[in-house]
C-alpha cells in the first residue's frame, strides 16, 4: 500500500487533518476542532473504502454506493 498514490495522498491528508485538530485543541477553538474532526473522518472513510472495504469504521460496515 505504501507505494500507492492513493495511500500516499490519504496519509498526507490524515497528517494534515491531525495537525489541524491538534492546533484547534491547543487554541481551544471548538469550531475548528469540529471541522478537523470531519476531515479526519472523511480521510479514514476514504482509506478504508479503498484499502480495507470489509473492515468497518466507527463500528459501522460500509454502505456500497
Secondary structure, 3 states (H helix, E strand, C coil): CCCCHHHHHHHHHHHHHHHHHHHHHHHCCHHHHHHHHHHHHHHHHHHHHHHCCCCCECCECCCCC
